[in-house]
Amino acid sequence: MATTDGVTGGPWPGRGRPPMVALYAGLTLAIAAGLAAAVSTGVVAVEAGQLLAVMLSPLEAAEGQPVAHAVFWDLRLPRALMALLVGGSLAMAGAAMQGLFGNPLADPGIVGVSSGASLGAVLVIVMQINVLGSWTLPAGAFLSGFVTTWLIYLLARPSQTGGDNARLLLIGIAINSIAGALTGYLTYLASVEQLESLLFWSMGSLSRVAWAPVFTIAPLAVAGLVLLRRQAVPLDLLALGERQAQHTGVDVRRLRRRLIALTALLTAAAVAFTGTIGFVGLVVPHLVRTVIGPGHRHLLPFSAMGGGLLLMLADIGARSLDPPNEIPIGILTATLGGPFFLWLVSRRQAAGG
Amino acid sequence: MLEIEDVSLRIDDRELLRDVSLACPGGSLTALIGPNGAGKSTLLGLMAGDRAPTGGAVRLAGRPLAEYGVRELAGLRAVMPQDSVLRFAYRVDDVVRMGRALRDLPPQEDEASVHMAMAEVEIAPLAARNALTLSGGEQARTTFARVRVQSTPVLLLDEPTAALDLRHQERLLSLAADWAAAGHCVVAVMHDLNLAAAHADHLVLLDQGRVAAQGTPWDVLLAGQLRRVYRQPVCVLPHPERDCPVVVTTGDGPP
């Protein structure tokens, strides 16, 4: 029987596979701990005992604790859950886009999907479009996110030899600046009260969270995960290039349509409620790949969990770095993600890829 | 198994293939040979269903290729490309498993099939390696194993031996010939005429998009014909041990 030579595809030596169950359990525990930290951190001091008491009575404030009740149920919990859902959606969208473009540098923010979706949302606000009621804004974000993703794919379509980084990134620059320019025109046209909500899109923030958006994005994120994970095998095969994926039985055109729709949906859902929050979709799948390898069956759920955890922790930071003010979370993720992106690009250059 | 009837392909006024007819029955190893740009890989692409011919018909098991769905086709033919692409750091054994991922085959046979295919091309020791770090020859053998586990009646190989050393050239083509002998239909684009002569039972010599000659190695590998098609003088000798011709170039070529 042949032995392995020690150089493996992942950090797990020999024939071994990563201990998936333990990793899932660990990440779940980390999310639970993060959630506990998120609901107990903030400007208003709430003791652990008080927190427990209000947790047990969701519908009515326990006597003498109306503030604690409101802080937990109306502010901190929906906000923490929103961070979890938005971070998970963005990281999943990033993982799927990287598979689709065959390029680990693809990210909804970098290639321009986020700014495209954001443009749609801004258009809805400034033009005061209201055809679908409260769904108009998410629908606008989704539609323009979808069109943008499609456009980027047509322009940066991976060739037989694999994804062309330079091309994808250049197209990302162009798309971002076009969407930025159009958003600029709309900003110019906007009224004063509209301006305030526009600023919110450009920086990304979780400060406006209530239960309604949480209930809106939760089914989208869950459906996105379930539907994306069904494409895990075709996504793996797509790593062989489009032609060979087709030869092994992947209907590449159909897969492409589905992936574009799903990534646009996830990105738009996130953007519609929290503005553009960058780099989560880039950083998280990359880290997950280095731990468990590139197989999408686990990459997608791990990215979802990891992205949620990361954004929830980032939000704790955003709320507690400069109290009582809060730093817009999009700025925080960009501060951390930008250098990471540079490191990734330079490392790939060094490796000739 | 695979029939090509009067196939032509024209792209932007360029005639890439013209009136090509050939039959590749099950149980045969057909080699497509010819100089650079003769249309070998293009013809293989038509056989794979990558594009439709502008004239004539390609039939697989009696039905035109266009009538098959993607999944259905993947159950009937596997394709080994000229250069293998891989975009993420999958393990070598995972890359081989990809050949079976969308096949409707009993899953309990998957592992045995993957292990056998990797052992055949001697990549079993590399099973847990990052497939992005393989050498060209190791990549080609991994791709070959992946195509093998797809377990299809038709196998299309585009220059399968280009990156391989002598031992693995021989091994790979012997394996291909074994599958053909077991009833599969194998078609390979080949540059090395001697490998083609030694392992294929049917040679198709293409010249500028047309079939210049086809038949057994002894019928096709004629010095005058090769000199004309390849524009290079050659000598054809009998192989000292095998029953096949050997082609060697001679020095008095064109300036």
Boltz contact constraints between the chains, C-beta under 6 A:
constraints:
  - contact:
      token1: [A, 2]
      token2: [B, 124]
      max_distance: 6.0
  - contact:
      token1: [A, 2]
      token2: [B, 125]
      max_distance: 6.0
  - contact:
      token1: [A, 4]
      token2: [B, 128]
      max_distance: 6.0
  - contact:
      token1: [A, 7]
      token2: [B, 129]
      max_distance: 6.0
  - contact:
      token1: [A, 8]
      token2: [B, 128]
      max_distance: 6.0
  - contact:
      token1: [A, 9]
      token2: [B, 89]
      max_distance: 6.0
  - contact:
      token1: [A, 9]
      token2: [B, 91]
      max_distance: 6.0
  - contact:
      token1: [A, 9]
      token2: [B, 130]
      max_distance: 6.0
  - contact:
      token1: [A, 15]
      token2: [B, 128]
      max_distance: 6.0
  - contact:
      token1: [A, 102]
      token2: [B, 87]
      max_distance: 6.0
  - contact:
      token1: [A, 162]
      token2: [B, 85]
      max_distance: 6.0
  - contact:
      token1: [A, 162]
      token2: [B, 87]
      max_distance: 6.0
  - contact:
      token1: [A, 233]
      token2: [B, 101]
      max_distance: 6.0
  - contact:
      token1: [A, 237]
      token2: [B, 98]
      max_distance: 6.0
  - contact:
      token1: [A, 237]
      token2: [B, 101]
      max_distance: 6.0
  - contact:
      token1: [A, 239]
      token2: [B, 86]
      max_distance: 6.0
  - contact:
      token1: [A, 239]
      token2: [B, 87]
      max_distance: 6.0
  - contact:
      token1: [A, 239]
      token2: [B, 88]
      max_distance: 6.0
  - contact:
      token1: [A, 240]
      token2: [B, 85]
      max_distance: 6.0
  - contact:
      token1: [A, 241]
      token2: [B, 85]
      max_distance: 6.0
  - contact:
      token1: [A, 244]
      token2: [B, 81]
      max_distance: 6.0
  - contact:
      token1: [A, 247]
      token2: [B, 79]
      max_distance: 6.0
  - contact:
      token1: [A, 248]
      token2: [B, 74]
      max_distance: 6.0
  - contact:
      token1: [A, 249]
      token2: [B, 71]
      max_distance: 6.0
  - contact:
      token1: [A, 249]
      token2: [B, 74]
      max_distance: 6.0
  - contact:
      token1: [A, 249]
      token2: [B, 102]
      max_distance: 6.0
  - contact:
      token1: [A, 251]
      token2: [B, 70]
      max_distance: 6.0
  - contact:
      token1: [A, 294]
      token2: [B, 88]
      max_distance: 6.0
  - contact:
      token1: [A, 294]
      token2: [B, 89]
      max_distance: 6.0
  - contact:
      token1: [A, 294]
      token2: [B, 90]
      max_distance: 6.0
